[in-house]
């Protein structure tokens, strides 16, 4: 299960309500048992690093872009 309770962003904590709903839907649908190590938000993208080593990139609108 994805835990979106608290996310670090530049040293401050933000709530999961600020994460795009389609990112949450994508993660729940495609990676339901994954543990998220970190989420990095830039002005035009989200980078999600999973504990398994996978890195997922989403655009600013929360659409999946690529898997690294």
Biopython code that builds the backbone (N, CA, C, O; Angstrom):
import numpy as np
from Bio.PDB.StructureBuilder import StructureBuilder

atoms = [
    (1, "UNK", "N", (0.848, -1.186, 0.000)),
    (1, "UNK", "CA", (0.000, 0.000, 0.000)),
    (1, "UNK", "C", (0.888, 1.242, 0.000)),
    (1, "UNK", "O", (1.923, 1.282, 0.666)),
    (2, "UNK", "N", (0.483, 2.214, -0.727)),
    (2, "UNK", "CA", (1.228, 3.469, -0.814)),
    (2, "UNK", "C", (0.847, 4.348, 0.367)),
    (2, "UNK", "O", (-0.335, 4.584, 0.616)),
    (3, "UNK", "N", (1.849, 4.833, 1.096)),
    (3, "UNK", "CA", (1.597, 5.723, 2.222)),
    (3, "UNK", "C", (1.977, 7.144, 1.809)),
    (3, "UNK", "O", (3.154, 7.450, 1.619)),
    (4, "UNK", "N", (0.981, 7.998, 1.674)),
    (4, "UNK", "CA", (1.189, 9.365, 1.203)),
    (4, "UNK", "C", (0.991, 10.379, 2.316)),
    (4, "UNK", "O", (0.712, 11.545, 2.039)),
    (5, "UNK", "N", (1.130, 9.959, 3.574)),
    (5, "UNK", "CA", (0.827, 10.864, 4.680)),
    (5, "UNK", "C", (1.735, 12.090, 4.717)),
    (5, "UNK", "O", (1.248, 13.220, 4.710)),
    (6, "UNK", "N", (3.032, 11.879, 4.754)),
    (6, "UNK", "CA", (3.950, 13.013, 4.826)),
    (6, "UNK", "C", (5.044, 12.865, 3.782)),
    (6, "UNK", "O", (5.590, 11.780, 3.585)),
    (7, "UNK", "N", (5.347, 13.939, 3.136)),
    (7, "UNK", "CA", (6.353, 13.949, 2.086)),
    (7, "UNK", "C", (7.282, 15.119, 2.347)),
    (7, "UNK", "O", (6.825, 16.234, 2.599)),
    (8, "UNK", "N", (8.589, 14.872, 2.287)),
    (8, "UNK", "CA", (9.547, 15.952, 2.466)),
    (8, "UNK", "C", (9.749, 16.693, 1.156)),
    (8, "UNK", "O", (9.924, 16.077, 0.105)),
    (9, "UNK", "N", (9.723, 17.986, 1.222)),
    (9, "UNK", "CA", (9.951, 18.815, 0.048)),
    (9, "UNK", "C", (10.791, 20.002, 0.477)),
    (9, "UNK", "O", (10.295, 20.914, 1.138)),
    (10, "UNK", "N", (12.043, 19.991, 0.108)),
    (10, "UNK", "CA", (12.970, 21.076, 0.444)),
    (10, "UNK", "C", (13.006, 21.349, 1.949)),
    (10, "UNK", "O", (12.994, 22.500, 2.383)),
    (11, "UNK", "N", (13.051, 20.283, 2.724)),
    (11, "UNK", "CA", (13.173, 20.435, 4.159)),
    (11, "UNK", "C", (11.880, 20.718, 4.906)),
    (11, "UNK", "O", (11.891, 20.798, 6.134)),
    (12, "UNK", "N", (10.772, 20.873, 4.201)),
    (12, "UNK", "CA", (9.495, 21.095, 4.888)),
    (12, "UNK", "C", (8.542, 19.967, 4.527)),
    (12, "UNK", "O", (8.683, 19.345, 3.474)),
    (13, "UNK", "N", (7.595, 19.706, 5.374)),
    (13, "UNK", "CA", (6.661, 18.611, 5.136)),
    (13, "UNK", "C", (5.390, 19.148, 4.497)),
    (13, "UNK", "O", (4.861, 20.189, 4.884)),
    (14, "UNK", "N", (4.917, 18.395, 3.497)),
    (14, "UNK", "CA", (3.661, 18.752, 2.839)),
    (14, "UNK", "C", (2.726, 17.560, 2.940)),
    (14, "UNK", "O", (3.188, 16.428, 3.087)),
    (15, "UNK", "N", (1.455, 17.784, 2.867)),
    (15, "UNK", "CA", (0.506, 16.685, 3.008)),
    (15, "UNK", "C", (0.244, 16.016, 1.670)),
    (15, "UNK", "O", (0.520, 16.571, 0.607)),
    (16, "UNK", "N", (-0.295, 14.810, 1.752)),
    (16, "UNK", "CA", (-0.588, 14.055, 0.544)),
    (16, "UNK", "C", (-1.666, 14.725, -0.303)),
    (16, "UNK", "O", (-1.800, 14.410, -1.486)),
    (17, "UNK", "N", (-2.425, 15.627, 0.271)),
    (17, "UNK", "CA", (-3.467, 16.317, -0.489)),
    (17, "UNK", "C", (-2.873, 17.160, -1.609)),
    (17, "UNK", "O", (-3.579, 17.509, -2.556)),
    (18, "UNK", "N", (-1.596, 17.492, -1.520)),
    (18, "UNK", "CA", (-0.970, 18.307, -2.538)),
    (18, "UNK", "C", (-0.396, 17.479, -3.687)),
    (18, "UNK", "O", (0.077, 18.043, -4.674)),
    (19, "UNK", "N", (-0.429, 16.165, -3.575)),
    (19, "UNK", "CA", (0.050, 15.310, -4.654)),
    (19, "UNK", "C", (-1.102, 15.107, -5.642)),
    (19, "UNK", "O", (-2.253, 14.910, -5.250)),
    (20, "UNK", "N", (-0.766, 15.159, -6.912)),
    (20, "UNK", "CA", (-1.789, 15.001, -7.945)),
    (20, "UNK", "C", (-2.501, 13.659, -7.792)),
    (20, "UNK", "O", (-1.862, 12.625, -7.599)),
    (21, "UNK", "N", (-3.818, 13.686, -7.881)),
    (21, "UNK", "CA", (-4.611, 12.477, -7.690)),
    (21, "UNK", "C", (-4.293, 11.402, -8.718)),
    (21, "UNK", "O", (-4.363, 10.213, -8.409)),
    (22, "UNK", "N", (-3.947, 11.800, -9.929)),
    (22, "UNK", "CA", (-3.653, 10.771, -10.923)),
    (22, "UNK", "C", (-2.322, 10.067, -10.646)),
    (22, "UNK", "O", (-2.137, 8.933, -11.087)),
    (23, "UNK", "N", (-1.398, 10.701, -9.934)),
    (23, "UNK", "CA", (-0.172, 10.015, -9.532)),
    (23, "UNK", "C", (-0.524, 8.943, -8.500)),
    (23, "UNK", "O", (-0.035, 7.816, -8.574)),
    (24, "UNK", "N", (-1.367, 9.301, -7.546)),
    (24, "UNK", "CA", (-1.795, 8.344, -6.525)),
    (24, "UNK", "C", (-2.510, 7.176, -7.194)),
    (24, "UNK", "O", (-2.262, 6.018, -6.857)),
    (25, "UNK", "N", (-3.395, 7.474, -8.139)),
    (25, "UNK", "CA", (-4.120, 6.414, -8.852)),
    (25, "UNK", "C", (-3.163, 5.504, -9.618)),
    (25, "UNK", "O", (-3.298, 4.282, -9.580)),
    (26, "UNK", "N", (-2.196, 6.103, -10.312)),
    (26, "UNK", "CA", (-1.214, 5.326, -11.070)),
    (26, "UNK", "C", (-0.424, 4.414, -10.148)),
    (26, "UNK", "O", (-0.255, 3.230, -10.440)),
    (27, "UNK", "N", (0.057, 4.953, -9.044)),
    (27, "UNK", "CA", (0.858, 4.168, -8.105)),
    (27, "UNK", "C", (0.032, 3.046, -7.480)),
    (27, "UNK", "O", (0.517, 1.924, -7.332)),
    (28, "UNK", "N", (-1.189, 3.341, -7.121)),
    (28, "UNK", "CA", (-2.055, 2.338, -6.505)),
    (28, "UNK", "C", (-2.391, 1.232, -7.497)),
    (28, "UNK", "O", (-2.447, 0.059, -7.127)),
    (29, "UNK", "N", (-2.614, 1.599, -8.747)),
    (29, "UNK", "CA", (-2.987, 0.637, -9.780)),
    (29, "UNK", "C", (-1.785, -0.184, -10.265)),
    (29, "UNK", "O", (-1.900, -1.399, -10.432)),
    (30, "UNK", "N", (-0.639, 0.460, -10.492)),
    (30, "UNK", "CA", (0.507, -0.203, -11.112)),
    (30, "UNK", "C", (1.590, -0.680, -10.153)),
    (30, "UNK", "O", (2.368, -1.570, -10.498)),
    (31, "UNK", "N", (1.653, -0.113, -8.974)),
    (31, "UNK", "CA", (2.675, -0.486, -7.983)),
    (31, "UNK", "C", (2.036, -0.543, -6.591)),
    (31, "UNK", "O", (2.458, 0.181, -5.689)),
    (32, "UNK", "N", (1.025, -1.396, -6.411)),
    (32, "UNK", "CA", (0.256, -1.386, -5.158)),
    (32, "UNK", "C", (1.033, -1.779, -3.915)),
    (32, "UNK", "O", (0.688, -1.333, -2.820)),
    (33, "UNK", "N", (2.063, -2.594, -4.041)),
    (33, "UNK", "CA", (2.810, -3.047, -2.861)),
    (33, "UNK", "C", (4.164, -2.372, -2.740)),
    (33, "UNK", "O", (4.984, -2.779, -1.917)),
    (34, "UNK", "N", (4.409, -1.358, -3.537)),
    (34, "UNK", "CA", (5.700, -0.682, -3.516)),
    (34, "UNK", "C", (5.817, 0.253, -2.329)),
    (34, "UNK", "O", (4.840, 0.850, -1.876)),
    (35, "UNK", "N", (7.047, 0.362, -1.838)),
    (35, "UNK", "CA", (7.346, 1.299, -0.764)),
    (35, "UNK", "C", (8.100, 2.465, -1.390)),
    (35, "UNK", "O", (9.118, 2.275, -2.056)),
    (36, "UNK", "N", (7.593, 3.661, -1.170)),
    (36, "UNK", "CA", (8.199, 4.851, -1.744)),
    (36, "UNK", "C", (9.304, 5.340, -0.825)),
    (36, "UNK", "O", (9.087, 5.579, 0.363)),
    (37, "UNK", "N", (10.487, 5.483, -1.394)),
    (37, "UNK", "CA", (11.627, 5.976, -0.627)),
    (37, "UNK", "C", (11.617, 7.495, -0.575)),
    (37, "UNK", "O", (11.855, 8.081, 0.481)),
    (38, "UNK", "N", (11.342, 8.141, -1.713)),
    (38, "UNK", "CA", (11.309, 9.602, -1.723)),
    (38, "UNK", "C", (10.490, 10.118, -2.897)),
    (38, "UNK", "O", (10.308, 9.436, -3.907)),
    (39, "UNK", "N", (10.010, 11.326, -2.734)),
    (39, "UNK", "CA", (9.309, 12.036, -3.791)),
    (39, "UNK", "C", (9.946, 13.404, -3.896)),
    (39, "UNK", "O", (10.031, 14.145, -2.917)),
    (40, "UNK", "N", (10.388, 13.725, -5.091)),
    (40, "UNK", "CA", (11.011, 15.020, -5.330)),
    (40, "UNK", "C", (10.110, 15.795, -6.282)),
    (40, "UNK", "O", (9.720, 15.286, -7.333)),
    (41, "UNK", "N", (9.789, 17.006, -5.914)),
    (41, "UNK", "CA", (8.935, 17.830, -6.754)),
    (41, "UNK", "C", (9.746, 18.992, -7.301)),
    (41, "UNK", "O", (10.363, 19.754, -6.556)),
    (42, "UNK", "N", (9.728, 19.105, -8.603)),
    (42, "UNK", "CA", (10.349, 20.246, -9.259)),
    (42, "UNK", "C", (9.217, 21.068, -9.854)),
    (42, "UNK", "O", (8.061, 20.648, -9.806)),
    (43, "UNK", "N", (9.523, 22.214, -10.405)),
    (43, "UNK", "CA", (8.456, 23.083, -10.895)),
    (43, "UNK", "C", (7.642, 22.443, -12.016)),
    (43, "UNK", "O", (6.487, 22.818, -12.217)),
    (44, "UNK", "N", (8.214, 21.484, -12.752)),
    (44, "UNK", "CA", (7.473, 20.902, -13.868)),
    (44, "UNK", "C", (7.404, 19.378, -13.827)),
    (44, "UNK", "O", (7.002, 18.765, -14.815)),
    (45, "UNK", "N", (7.782, 18.752, -12.722)),
    (45, "UNK", "CA", (7.779, 17.290, -12.677)),
    (45, "UNK", "C", (7.827, 16.762, -11.255)),
    (45, "UNK", "O", (8.208, 17.461, -10.315)),
    (46, "UNK", "N", (7.427, 15.498, -11.130)),
    (46, "UNK", "CA", (7.561, 14.746, -9.884)),
    (46, "UNK", "C", (8.452, 13.553, -10.174)),
    (46, "UNK", "O", (8.283, 12.877, -11.189)),
    (47, "UNK", "N", (9.400, 13.293, -9.287)),
    (47, "UNK", "CA", (10.278, 12.137, -9.412)),
    (47, "UNK", "C", (10.055, 11.277, -8.177)),
    (47, "UNK", "O", (10.262, 11.731, -7.052)),
    (48, "UNK", "N", (9.631, 10.029, -8.390)),
    (48, "UNK", "CA", (9.317, 9.131, -7.289)),
    (48, "UNK", "C", (10.299, 7.966, -7.311)),
    (48, "UNK", "O", (10.371, 7.217, -8.286)),
    (49, "UNK", "N", (11.047, 7.825, -6.235)),
    (49, "UNK", "CA", (12.016, 6.751, -6.101)),
    (49, "UNK", "C", (11.429, 5.681, -5.191)),
    (49, "UNK", "O", (11.035, 5.961, -4.059)),
    (50, "UNK", "N", (11.375, 4.443, -5.701)),
    (50, "UNK", "CA", (10.848, 3.332, -4.927)),
    (50, "UNK", "C", (11.987, 2.607, -4.231)),
    (50, "UNK", "O", (13.131, 2.665, -4.684)),
    (51, "UNK", "N", (11.686, 1.928, -3.140)),
    (51, "UNK", "CA", (12.697, 1.181, -2.397)),
    (51, "UNK", "C", (13.317, 0.079, -3.260)),
    (51, "UNK", "O", (14.447, -0.338, -3.008)),
    (52, "UNK", "N", (12.599, -0.389, -4.258)),
    (52, "UNK", "CA", (13.109, -1.430, -5.149)),
    (52, "UNK", "C", (14.179, -0.906, -6.097)),
    (52, "UNK", "O", (14.829, -1.686, -6.794)),
    (53, "UNK", "N", (14.366, 0.427, -6.126)),
    (53, "UNK", "CA", (15.353, 1.030, -7.002)),
    (53, "UNK", "C", (14.769, 1.662, -8.251)),
    (53, "UNK", "O", (15.469, 2.381, -8.964)),
    (54, "UNK", "N", (13.502, 1.406, -8.525)),
    (54, "UNK", "CA", (12.859, 2.019, -9.680)),
    (54, "UNK", "C", (12.630, 3.505, -9.446)),
    (54, "UNK", "O", (12.383, 3.935, -8.319)),
    (55, "UNK", "N", (12.713, 4.272, -10.504)),
    (55, "UNK", "CA", (12.459, 5.705, -10.435)),
    (55, "UNK", "C", (11.409, 6.044, -11.476)),
    (55, "UNK", "O", (11.600, 5.786, -12.664)),
    (56, "UNK", "N", (10.292, 6.627, -11.033)),
    (56, "UNK", "CA", (9.211, 6.991, -11.921)),
    (56, "UNK", "C", (9.152, 8.505, -12.035)),
    (56, "UNK", "O", (9.306, 9.220, -11.045)),
    (57, "UNK", "N", (8.931, 8.981, -13.241)),
    (57, "UNK", "CA", (8.863, 10.417, -13.488)),
    (57, "UNK", "C", (7.470, 10.755, -14.014)),
    (57, "UNK", "O", (6.949, 10.093, -14.911)),
    (58, "UNK", "N", (6.883, 11.796, -13.438)),
    (58, "UNK", "CA", (5.564, 12.294, -13.841)),
    (58, "UNK", "C", (5.692, 13.759, -14.201)),
    (58, "UNK", "O", (6.532, 14.469, -13.650)),
    (59, "UNK", "N", (4.858, 14.214, -15.127)),
    (59, "UNK", "CA", (4.897, 15.638, -15.470)),
    (59, "UNK", "C", (4.150, 16.443, -14.410)),
    (59, "UNK", "O", (3.623, 15.877, -13.453)),
    (60, "UNK", "N", (4.107, 17.745, -14.578)),
    (60, "UNK", "CA", (3.492, 18.638, -13.587)),
    (60, "UNK", "C", (2.001, 18.391, -13.429)),
    (60, "UNK", "O", (1.422, 18.742, -12.400)),
    (61, "UNK", "N", (1.370, 17.792, -14.436)),
    (61, "UNK", "CA", (-0.051, 17.474, -14.360)),
    (61, "UNK", "C", (-0.307, 16.081, -13.798)),
    (61, "UNK", "O", (-1.452, 15.641, -13.693)),
    (62, "UNK", "N", (0.774, 15.395, -13.439)),
    (62, "UNK", "CA", (0.636, 14.077, -12.833)),
    (62, "UNK", "C", (0.531, 12.938, -13.823)),
    (62, "UNK", "O", (0.146, 11.832, -13.444)),
    (63, "UNK", "N", (0.865, 13.176, -15.092)),
    (63, "UNK", "CA", (0.830, 12.113, -16.094)),
    (63, "UNK", "C", (2.184, 11.399, -16.104)),
    (63, "UNK", "O", (3.237, 12.035, -16.081)),
    (64, "UNK", "N", (2.132, 10.070, -16.140)),
    (64, "UNK", "CA", (3.348, 9.272, -16.165)),
    (64, "UNK", "C", (4.147, 9.585, -17.423)),
    (64, "UNK", "O", (3.602, 9.622, -18.526)),
    (65, "UNK", "N", (5.466, 9.812, -17.241)),
    (65, "UNK", "CA", (6.340, 10.154, -18.368)),
    (65, "UNK", "C", (7.279, 9.001, -18.691)),
    (65, "UNK", "O", (7.329, 8.529, -19.827)),
    (66, "UNK", "N", (8.032, 8.543, -17.669)),
    (66, "UNK", "CA", (8.994, 7.470, -17.941)),
    (66, "UNK", "C", (9.392, 6.749, -16.671)),
    (66, "UNK", "O", (9.153, 7.214, -15.557)),
    (67, "UNK", "N", (10.010, 5.594, -16.880)),
    (67, "UNK", "CA", (10.527, 4.755, -15.805)),
    (67, "UNK", "C", (12.033, 4.676, -15.997)),
    (67, "UNK", "O", (12.504, 4.304, -17.072)),
    (68, "UNK", "N", (12.786, 5.020, -14.972)),
    (68, "UNK", "CA", (14.252, 4.941, -15.056)),
    (68, "UNK", "C", (14.753, 3.714, -14.345)),
    (68, "UNK", "O", (15.959, 3.473, -14.305)),
]
sb = StructureBuilder()
sb.init_structure("model")
sb.init_model(0)
sb.init_chain("A")
sb.init_seg("    ")
for serial, (resi, resn, name, xyz) in enumerate(atoms, 1):
    if name == "N":
        sb.init_residue(resn, " ", resi, " ")
    sb.init_atom(name, np.array(xyz, "f"), 0.0, 1.0, " ", f" {name:<3s}", serial, name[0])
structure = sb.get_structure()
